[in-house]
Amino acid sequence: MTIEYLKRGKPEAERAEDDAKTRAIVESTLADIEARGDVAVRDLSEKFDNYSPESFRLTQSDIDALMAELTSREMEDIKFAQQQVRDFAQAQRDSMLDIEVETMPGVILGHKNIPVQSVGCYVPGGKFPMVASAHMSVATASVAGVPRIIACTPPWRGKPNPAVIAAMHLGGAHEIYVMGGIQAVGAMAIGTETIDPVHMLVGPGNAFVAEAKRQLFGRVGIDLFAGPTETMVIADETVDAEMCATDLLGQAEHGYNSPAVLLTNSRKLADETASEIERILGILPTADTARKSWEDYGEIILCDTYDEMLEMADDVASEHVQVMTDRDDWFLEHMTCYGALFLGPRTNVANGDKVIGTNHTLPTKKAGRYTGGLWVGKYLKTHSYQKVTTDEAAAEIGAYGSRLCMLEGFVGHAEQCNLRVRRYGGINVPYGEGAPARDAAE
């Protein structure tokens, strides 16, 4: 195998050091929120957002006034995007069926898909107001039937962002709070004097938000570990350098630590893309952010074969994977570790981020090896149930259960089964023994 790194990002040791610093800050901040509640949340909001309103929760009149600031075109665009997300989420929900089957005469097993009862949706917005994140978390929770949806977003330029608030409200949020960062996630999960805690946290965010969700997992459920945005472009010479560079930098502008990787089997395309990136950085308004990401986290990987590209892509397990080759469907068929695929040059990651309908909250930091992204199913808990409807079935399944419990040494467990064998089968099983096999009983 010949895989050559034409450009590497920051070493893993330095990335781990950054993660350790974030972990310590988050741990102490969450402890402060737990100890001081609303007071801690207000202190943090003042410190990090310079924002301290009379109430962090918006009233309906607040929401109406903010929505009135939007143009009709802006409202129409928000509603269009949200409808695409709702339609796809509904199709996914419709595929998840409750089931009930009779596995043997008199034994009925089933499961029900029940919504999580309360969800806290975090919508980033300190640097860029992430309108689309409200569709992805709030509207999808609404499709799932979650009965209590609360949403938090930081202030933008000193006040609530009208477009984000509109998307939250139209998406179905029951409570909307203007607060950001660790304080928002901590308040929703831990609860304060004025905010009842939720059962689950969802939504993307910066490294501190992601780490807060990780530390709170177990106390509440989370959708997934959604760290800094990642993107990978898998390309051959069927596309040009401008398209590759544009798709890489389109995600690198998210933050200073957003990995962007070009994976190709063409040295010519690799070299031309590197040059094109420098050209675009010279004119891109967000170049200060994108350049830092590209310098520290950008990579160009040259492979000999498509099989090598596939193996490397699954190893990296990037959040967004843009595939532009002469065999896009081959990658769709064979790739196993990623957040979402964007197949062919006509689509792009920005479509998925904002409007096309798939969910943009996706696994990062190799989490695509064990989970997919946020979707309507994340808000649903699949609960099983069982019932035995005949005496014969109670005695038969009880006899098997009795013997298997005794095999493991669980006498108390076995007696639960033996009681049914005695009651419904008329067979006397001595205490502390397994039920006799059917042929022996007969």
Secondary structure as GFF3:
##gff-version 3
##sequence-region A 1 442
A	DSSP	beta_strand	3	7	.	.	.	ID=ss1
A	DSSP	alpha_helix	12	36	.	.	.	ID=ss2
A	DSSP	alpha_helix	38	49	.	.	.	ID=ss3
A	DSSP	alpha_helix	60	67	.	.	.	ID=ss4
A	DSSP	alpha_helix	72	94	.	.	.	ID=ss5
A	DSSP	beta_strand	99	104	.	.	.	ID=ss6
A	DSSP	beta_strand	107	115	.	.	.	ID=ss7
A	DSSP	beta_strand	119	122	.	.	.	ID=ss8
A	DSSP	alpha_helix	131	134	.	.	.	ID=ss9
A	DSSP	pi_helix	135	139	.	.	.	ID=ss10
A	DSSP	alpha_helix	140	144	.	.	.	ID=ss11
A	DSSP	beta_strand	149	153	.	.	.	ID=ss12
A	DSSP	alpha_helix	162	171	.	.	.	ID=ss13
A	DSSP	beta_strand	175	178	.	.	.	ID=ss14
A	DSSP	alpha_helix	181	190	.	.	.	ID=ss15
A	DSSP	beta_strand	200	202	.	.	.	ID=ss16
A	DSSP	alpha_helix	207	216	.	.	.	ID=ss17
A	DSSP	beta_strand	221	222	.	.	.	ID=ss18
A	DSSP	beta_strand	231	235	.	.	.	ID=ss19
A	DSSP	alpha_helix	241	252	.	.	.	ID=ss20
A	DSSP	beta_strand	260	264	.	.	.	ID=ss21
A	DSSP	alpha_helix	267	281	.	.	.	ID=ss22
A	DSSP	alpha_helix	287	297	.	.	.	ID=ss23
A	DSSP	beta_strand	298	303	.	.	.	ID=ss24
A	DSSP	alpha_helix	306	316	.	.	.	ID=ss25
A	DSSP	beta_strand	320	324	.	.	.	ID=ss26
A	DSSP	alpha_helix	328	334	.	.	.	ID=ss27
A	DSSP	beta_strand	340	343	.	.	.	ID=ss28
A	DSSP	alpha_helix	349	354	.	.	.	ID=ss29
A	DSSP	three_ten_helix	367	369	.	.	.	ID=ss30
A	DSSP	three_ten_helix	376	379	.	.	.	ID=ss31
A	DSSP	beta_strand	380	388	.	.	.	ID=ss32
A	DSSP	alpha_helix	391	408	.	.	.	ID=ss33
A	DSSP	alpha_helix	411	425	.	.	.	ID=ss34
A	DSSP	alpha_helix	438	441	.	.	.	ID=ss35
###
